[in-house]
Amino acid sequence: MATNKKKEIVLDEYQKKVLTYVADGESLFITGKAGTGKTELLKAIRKMYVGKKVVAVLAPTGVAAKNAGGFTMHSFLKLPLNPYLPEHKVKPDLYQLNESGAETLRSVDILVIDEVSMVRCDMLDATDAILKHYRNNNTPFGGVQLIMFGDLYQLSPVAASDDKKVLKGGYNANEFYFFLSQALHDFNYRVVELQKIHRQDNREFINLLNDVRIGDINLESLKMLEKRVDNNYSPDPKNGILTLMTHNYQSNKLNKKMYKSLESEEYTYNAKIVYITDKWHEKYPIPFKLCLKVGSRVMFQRNDNDKEQYVNGTMGWVTHLTKDSIYVKPDNGGEVRVERAVWKQYDYFVDKKTKTIYAQVSAEYHHYPLKLAWAVSIHKSQGLTLKEVNIDASQAFAFGQVYVALSRCKTLNGIHLLAKIPSHKIIADDVVRKYMASINKDGYVTMPEDFDDNDYEDEPLSISIKSATFKRIISGEKTKHQQLIKDAHWAHKVFVHNEDGSVCINKVWSGKKIKNYWDMNDGHFPFIFRKYQSVLFINKDNGNMVEVEVDGEFEPYEGLDADDYYNWGFKFRFGKILRIKEREPFDPNKVYKVRIVNI
């Protein structure tokens, strides 16, 4: 009679070396491209210490925690939802563990954090503070051995717009990767990059993913992706194949279309808002009016901390509805009666003398933690593993976004591309490259403590514009700008240069109707733009100037100019106008530091 035996974990030389480091008590960051066995190595570490040491496995999201067989960082450590800055003592929401949780934390020998690429630097600093507090140990991370797993070439950690303002001030950074945490500055940890690819049966797809991962993709790989494009393919509301899209408005539009096709009766559920000291002024975590039908495809938006029947990101189907009850069948089996979840809004009060931030609940939002999910954003999909997936990444805008979307699927044949992915959308973050390049031959990080990811030009980029456009910027009506690059002068102004002085781009930006992109940099990717903190817009009619801060980075832009010539260019968003000020009127007799270029 056949028996079900667990598959034996077979490790390569890199993975065995990691186990040696772990046994020696070293703290580690373990990374590597797709297919190098990070998950298997995590399992091996847990197996090595069964009955010997207490190993706590944590992850930043519910889906990632479930995949790793562990807990979310927020539930295990009771991390605050608001940003944490190390120089502040946060009260009362930093130390929230009960005695049982505190005792568990004191007993931990090894703390494993999976998918650490999604962990913000302030989350890691909060983890450090909590461990020190409950373990009564002021050494980094309270003296526990820290082992981190992750791939930094995936999407960077997410922060709400208001949180970004706080974090930018605290960390002097635009992105908030874990390696920028203050706790790691004083912490001796080794970085190990796994090298050997194990999934040989899928080697072609793995190679494609790894090219996309580092933003260095060639024409052959692009052709492989183009073969997965099916313009006639249409998502089916009944087959459960998830569609990944770059923007929320895209996924919302598709979800509405799928929902409208259902013929079952509609039920509407309204949120309940509890006002304590203030109105609810944040974005609703779930739409105030939630409309559902039997047969709706949904995703849970919160962890079920009471019964552990689902986590944030669990997919399912609505099976039964009444006016005051919702039943969902999760994809992993069973049926759940969904209860309302509670989101809390805080007001914060700062004591400048003690640098203490006091948090007080000002309002509560009670609602069913469900969202229509025939389609979701690529950001929301991180951590999912799918046999089949629909993808529209044609409007990708973030580092690692295309890589995350493609790598959700187990095979290339399981991917249905709803649109062609433009080559210049496949980009990797230069900050990550700098960090990885700072690792010496022994695996230790040599990045300076004052590392700054803001490698900006000293002066703003100057752009001369028409009076009407100038007025729209002043009024706040214009929130983004796009600019074609028409000549070598402009190319040198906005693109980074190679050591020999040539422009560091990979595609033709000259005015040619033939779209031949492969005659520079050997066909490699991506565009590498100079970084500008601000743009100086100059009114070409009267010389008045206004300086506008750039929100994010320059993005590639392609289009036709007035003469119907094909050109490359760039675009950027103002978002919220962070700083806008009129300078003195232009004086033709005065020498300015910035060069004024008419377009």
KAHUGI-V314194 format. One line per field, one symbol per residue. phi: phi as a letter, one per 30 degrees, with the letter a starting at -180 (. if undefined). A space follows every 50 residues. Layout:
phi=???
This chain:
phi=.dcccddddccdddddddddddddidcbccblddicidddddddddddce icbdcccbadbdddddddibbdddddchddddeccedcccbccdccdddd ddddddcdcbcccchddcddedddddeedddeddchbcdehiiddcbccl bdddddecbdeddeddddddchbccbdedcdddddcbcbccbcdcddcdd dbedddddddddecibccdddddddddddbdcdbecdcciddccbdbddd ddddddddddddcddcbcbcdcccdcbaddcddddbeecccbbejddbbd cbdcddchdabdjdcabdcabbdbabcbcdddjibcddcdcbcccccbbc cddchccccbdcabccaddbbebdbbddeddejdbbdbacbbcdcebcei ddddddddcdbdddccddadceeddcbbddddedddddddddjcdcdddc ebdcdcddcddcbcbddddedddedidccabbbdccadeddddccdcddd jdddbcbdcddbdddccccbhhicccdbddccdbbcdcdddbidbbcbdd cjbdbdbbacddcicdbcabbacdhdddabbdcdedcdccccdddcbdc
